[in-house]
Amino acid sequence: MKITSIETFKIAPRWLLLKLGTDDGLTGWGEPVVEGRADTTAAAVNEISQYILGADYRDVEDLWQVLYRGGFYRGGPVLSSALSGVDQAVWDIKARALGVPVYEMLGGKVRDKMSVYSWIDSGTPEEAAACAADRVSHGFRNIKMLGMDAGSWINDNQAIDKLLAKVAAIRDKIGYNYGIAIDFHGRVHKGTAKTLLKELEPFRLLFIEEPLLFDNLEAFAELHRHTNIPLATGERCYTRWDFKRIFQLGCVDIIQPDLSHAGGISEVRRIAAMAEAYDMAIAPHCPLGPVAFAACLQVDFASINACIQEQSLGMAYNKGNEMGLYVKDPAVFQFDDSYIELLKGPGLGIEVNETAIREMAKTGHNWKNPVLRLEDGSVAEW
């Protein structure tokens, strides 16, 4: 019942997977990656391997605490992501040893299926409307789009009007019975955000994500008081101690922890319970691969306040390298009427295609996000 091996695999389009092996022949998979910093995260996994090898995989919580507290320096994207991937894999092993899905060990299911949404391409109003209609024709009830390109420090009426035209085109095409979420990626600053939220209110949006950077939580609180649009953030928060600030300020309606960044299954389950006490919903961030998505679903199935799940099928990053390439049965990610059914297999509920993973790891990737600049040449948020 000891962990005896650990491997990482860097695979296209921008993912890093982790495999743990045990002395009784079990394996578990995790997804420890910081997008654009896969090599750095793999190095962090290698550095903490001395704490992992020889550990009893049944002691999930003890291993989490050792990896979090044992190194003195803690938190942040790299260390938390390394911990997250290990935690996912250990839960996978332990649940497989017992022959049950992970959610059974988190208290059992609270739902039979989980709502998901789909990203759309939105370069122009016409493209946004056509892509939204296509997603609706494939059964999706909710879609999400990027809000703006590089955002300036003060109102850019041309950029604002461009976004409003896209949202209006979508509403004209699909009506108001479908949810539209807009992700601003932290690209907007406070002055512009106030204008944008006011202008977008008539479109009855599902939520607005990261209208500001998480660093500016006090400004989040101000926006929250002056808009009727639900606000969401959390993909750049690491562990419950980051989320504690959000709960204390009451500045959002939906939190978005990423199970590959925020401490894995163990920590996000705790974060979800904390959010429930503040009447906040949870919508895990997951523009990642099959292991991260499966881990998210395990928490969703056991958390009453999980409202909707992000997934990466069809995202621009993934062209030609979808999640289904890396699992033995791609049908496990079949969506029906905007829902994914309960995963009933043991562990994370998926069987990875290790042959495909090892083959793709021979090529790997060197994905980096683009650097955005304003017209004056200054760097903008990506």
VENDA-V652238 format. One line per field, one symbol per residue. ss: DSSP state (~ for helix, > for strand, _ for the rest). burial: # if it has 24 or more other C-alpha atoms within 12 Angstrom, else .. Layout:
ss = ???
burial = ???
//
This chain:
ss = _>>>>>>>>>>___>>>>>>>>____>>>>_______~~~~~~~~~~~~~~~___>___~~~~~~~~~~______~~~~~~~~~~~~~~~~~~~~~~~__>~~~~_______>>>>_>>_____~~~~~~~~~~~~~____>>>>>__________~~~~~~~~~~~~~~~~~~____>>>>>______~~~~~~~~~~~~~~___>>>____~~~~~~~~~~~~_____>>>______~~~~~~~~~~____>>__>_____~~~~~~~~~~~~~~___>>__>____~~~~~~~~~~~~~___>__>______~~~____~~~~>__~~~~_>>__>>>_____>____>_~~~~~~~~__________>>_____>>__
burial = .#####################...#####################.##.###.####.##.##..##.....########################..#######..#.#.##########.###.#########...#############...#...#.##########.##...#############.######.##..############..#.###.##..#.############.######..##########################..#.####################################.##..#######....####..###############.#..##.##...................##
//
